[in-house]
Amino acid sequence: MRAVTRCLSIALLISLLMPLWLCGCSRKDDDRGAAGKGAAADRYAGYRFGGDEVIDLGSQPLTLPEGAVAELVSRDAVLASRLADGGVSVRVHPFFKGRDLAEFLSSGKLQGGIFADMPALTAAATGDFVCVGLLKQGFATIISRKPMLVRELKGRRVATGLGSAAHFTLLSALQNEGLSEGDITLVPMEVSDMPNALAQGKIDAFSAWEPTPTLAFAAHPEYHMVHKGVSYGFLCLRRDFVRSHPDQAREVAAAVARACAWMRGPHGLEQAVGWTAASAARLQGAPFLVPRPAMGTIVRNDLLNVPGAPRITATLLSEDGLLYKKFTFLKRTGKIPESTPWAKMRDSFDTEMMRQVMAEGDRFALQRFDYRNPDSSDGAQ
């Protein structure tokens, strides 16, 4: 009885705090410019970007597992020491969305960023970038208020983020049942607004990526999973940075590999998710509502247990693969130019850098771990 009461109390607490989380991370797309407007713009306006002596990276603390990796990179004293030998430092700037991060990457203010497959593909199609590490092989999830099959979505209101991995998952699921987007009422919506919209009956289902599904199920245990589809996340660097500073690029890749190794060890994951939750709360100005054990489960399932990660394998780039299908989806929906060839996208993925770094573990100190509190001034972690 006590356990049941405790579970109900946790669900009630999450449901009460959910509006605070929504206010912190929900921003309407048409209210945002190159650096965003409103609270997001105010936050980004305080960021400093360095010259040749600073490597500026972007992160998304509200997204898992990518946020946990970026958090460790920002705290990596081994990376800081190795870069300091060449007079260089690293700064990690938190962003609300991959779209925001991609804009700063395109402008040259960032040398790299960690974000999901759709913004990574979009950035690669419209600029000169290279993805050097696989940081997520997780799921976008379709959730409903009551049990239903994918085919039962016909005629219903389904929310998703247009052009996102969740949008792709939704359309793929419909297609598998002989349906199309025209068979549902598609409701464009911020991912953080979806759980409450479903609870209020404004929509019948939604398709979203982590940690929104975990939050939704924690606050509303009565919700049901309709379908899951695979999504990816990557470490992307500007190609001009990789060409002009190849050793520094490899040190960044090594920091990512080191973070994954540390989280696979005792207590590393627990500490990482604690730091990540704190960074997410600072960014949005409200508590990060995903329970720590659930955060750990997401990071473990979507990254640490993925064979080969954080390496990018050649099979991922096959024209028979899921990434190619997402590429054609983005062209079809107008998110990237129709004339963009797959060869350009394929050349934007480096399968060798991370493999070489991991093969030379001693040279890149992949088993030396020293994570500390970073200087968090000016918005950087």
N, C-alpha and C positions, 0 to 999 in steps of 0.2 A: 504493500500500500504506500509505503514511504517513497519507494522508487517511482511509482506512478505519479505521486504528487510532485516529486522533483521534476520529472519529465514535463508535466503540465506547466509547472512554474517556469521552466526554461523556455518552453514554447510561447507562453504568455509574455515573458520578458522580451523575447525576440520580436514578437508582433507589436509590442508597445514601442520598441526602439527602432523598428523598421522605418518609420517616417523620417527619423533623424538621419539614418543611413541614406535614404533616398534624397534628402535635401543636400547631403554632402556630395553624392556622386552622380546625380542626374542632371544633365544639362541638355537643353533642346539644341538639335543640330543647327537649325536655322538662326540661332541666336549666337553663333560662334564664328569668328573669323579665323585668320591664319593662326593666331595664338589664343583664340577663344575670347569670349566676353564674360562679363559678370564676375562671379567668384573665381572661376578658372583663370580668366584673364588677369585678375589681380594677383593670383598665385604665380602664374608664369612670368608676369612682369618683373618679379623680384629675382628671377634667375640670372646668374652671371655665366657667361661663356668665355672660355679661356683662350689662348693663342696656341702656339706650337708647344708650349710647356704644359698644357692641360688636355686630357682626353675627356670630353664631355659625352656621357652616355645617358639615354633615357630609359625609364622603367615604368611599369604599371603596378603599383603596390596592391591595387584592388583586384588584380587578376592572378589566378593561381594555375600552375605552379611557377609561372614566369617571375612573379613578384618576389618569391622567396629566393630565387637565384640572384636577381638583381640586388636584393638586400644584402646578401653575403658578399657579392662583388664590391659593394660600397664599403664594406667593413673589413675587407681582406688586407691585413697588414703585410702579408707576404707579397701581394701584388704591389702595394704602395712602396715597399722597400726595393723591389726589383726595378720598378719604374724610376724611383728616386735616383738610382745609379746613373741614369741618363738625364737627370734634371726634369723629369716629367711626373705629373700627378694625375689622378683620375677623379672625376666628379660624376655622381649619378643623380639625375634630376627626375623626380616623380611626376607622372602625368596621369590625368583621369582616363584618357582613351588612347588607343593605338593610333587613331586618326590624328590626334594632336601631336603625338610623338613623331609620326611620319612627316608632318609639316615642318617641324623643327629640324628633322634629319635632312629633308630636301633643301632647306635653306642654308645648310652648312653649319648651323649652330651646334648640332650634335655630330659626333663622329660615328655613333652607333646607337642601337636600341634593341630592346628585347620586347617583341610583340607577336601577336597571333598571325596565322597564315594569310588571312584576307588582306589586312593592311600591309603585310610583308610583300605579298604578290603585287598589290597596287603600287607600293613604293618602287619595287623593282621594275615595273612596267613603265613608270613615268620618270625614272631617274637612273643613276648609275650606282647601284648598291650590290652588295654580296652578302648572302646568308651563310654563316660559317658554323652554326651550331643548332641542333634540334633540342628545344627546351620544353616541348610538350607533345604528347600524343594522347590527347584526352577526348572528351566528348562534348558535343552540343546536345541538349536534351529537350524533347517536346514534352510538356507537362500539361495535364488537364485537371479539372476539379473532380471529375468522376471517371471511373474506368471506361476506356474506349479504345478501339483500334484505330489505326491510321485512316482507314477508309471511312470511319465515322466522323472524321473532321470535315467531310463534305458539307458545305452550306454553313459552316460555323465561323466564328470570328477568332482568328489566330494572330497573335502579336509576335513580331520579331524585329530585329534590327536589319534594315535593308542593306543588302550587299555583304552581310556578315556570314561567318561560318554557320551560324544558327539558321539563317535564311536558306543557305545552301542545303543544310540538313533537312529542313522542312520540305523544300521542293523535291529533293531526292526521295524522301519518304512517300510523298504524294505520287511521284512518277512511278514508283515501284508498285503502287496500287492502281495504276491506270488513271490517276487524277492529275490535275494541273493546278497552277496558282489560281486560275479562274474559277476553280470549284470551291474555293474558300473565300471568305472576306479577310483579306490580309490587312492587318492593322500595324502600321509602322509605330514603333514605341521604343523608348529608352529601356535598356535591359533592366535597370534598377526599379522601374515602375511596374514591371510585369507581375510580380507576385501579388501586390495589392490590387491591381486591376482585375486579376483573376478572382481574388477573394470577393471583390465587390460586384462581380458578374458583368463587368464591362467587356470582357472577352471570355471565350470558352476554353482557350488553350494558349500556350506561348512556347516559343523555341528560344533557348538561351544557353550561354556557356557558363562555366564555373567562375565564381562561386555562387551565382544566382540560383541554380537548381538546389544546391545544398541549403542555402538560406531559405528558399521557398518551402522545402520539405521540413526544415526545422520549425518554422513558424506555422506551417499548415500540414501536419502529418496526414491529413485526409487526401492530399493531392496524389495524383497518379502519374507514373511515367508512361508515355505513349510510345516513344521511340528515341533511340540514340544514334548519333552519327559522329564519326571521328573528326577531330580538329587538331591542328598543329600549332606550335609556337617556335619562333626562331630568334637567334642572336644575329642581327644584321649590322653590317658596317658599311660606311661609305667606301666605294672602290678607290677613290683618290687617297683616302687615309691608308688603306691596305697597301697600296702601291708605294706611297711615300714613306710609310712607317711600318714595314712588314714585321719587325721585331716586336713593336708595341702591340700590333694587332694580335700576334701570337700570345703575348702575355695576357691580353684580355680573354682570349679563348681559353688559356690555361686557367685563369681565375674561375671561369664557368665550370670547367672540368673539375677543378679543386672543390668548388662548392658542392657539386653533385657527389663527389667522393666523401666529403665531410658529412653530408646529410645521410649517407648510407651507414655511417658509423654510429656508435652509441651516443645518444643524447643530442647529436647534431641537428636532426630534424626538429626535435622539440624546441631547441633554442632558436632555430631559424624561423619557425612559424610564429614564435613569440615576438621576435623583432619585426617580422613582416606585418603582423597585426597592429603593432604600435605605429609603424610608418603609414599604414593605410588609414589609421585613425587620425594621425596628424594631417594627412593630405585632405581628407574629407571633413575634418572638424567634427567628427562624430564617432562613436565606438564602431569598430569593425565587428560585425555580428556573427561571423562564422566561428563556431566553437573551435578551439585549438586542436582537439583530436580530429575534427572533420577536416581542418586545414591540412593536417599531417597526412590524412588518408588521400586527399586530392594530390598532394605533392608526390606521395609514394606511388600511387597508381598511375599518374599521368606523366611521370618523369623517371623516378628512380627505378621503377620496375620495367621500364621500356628497354628492350634489348638493344644494345649498341649506343643508346643515348649517353652523352649529348652529340655523338657523331651523326652527320647526315649521310645516309646511304644512297648509292646510285639508284637502287630500286624505287626510291621515293620519287625520282624524277622521270619515271617511265611514262610514256604517253598512254599506257593502260592503267595508270595509277590515279589515286584520288586527287592529288595535287593538280594534275593536268585537268581533271574535270572541274576543279574549282577555278582554274584559270579560264576555261571556256565559259563558265558561269559568269565570271566577272566581266568578260567581254560582252556576253549576251545582255547583261544588265547595264552596260554602259559605264561601269566603274573603271575600266581601263580601255584604251583605244582598240577598236576592232582590228586594226592593222598590226597590232603587236604580235610578233612571231613567238612560238614556244621556244625557239632556239635562244632568244634573248632572255627568257625567263630561266631556262635551264642553265645558261651561263652565269646567272646570278646566284647560283648555289655552288659553294665550294665544298666538295666532299673530301678534300685532302688536308686542309689546314688542321681541323680538329683531330683527324686520324693521326697526323704526324705528331701533334702535341701530346696526345695520349700515349703514343708509342715511345716517346722520350720523356717518361714521367720523372726520372731523376733530374734531367736537364731543366725541366720546368717546375720542379718542386711541387709536384701534384700531391704528395703525401705530407707536406708541411702545412699545418693549419694554425692560423692566428687571426681570430676575428675580434674586432674591437668596436667601440662606439665611434662613429665617424663625426667629422665636423659638419653639423647640419645647418650652417649659416647659409643665407641667400637661397633657401629652398632646396639645396643639394643635400643628398643623403651622404 
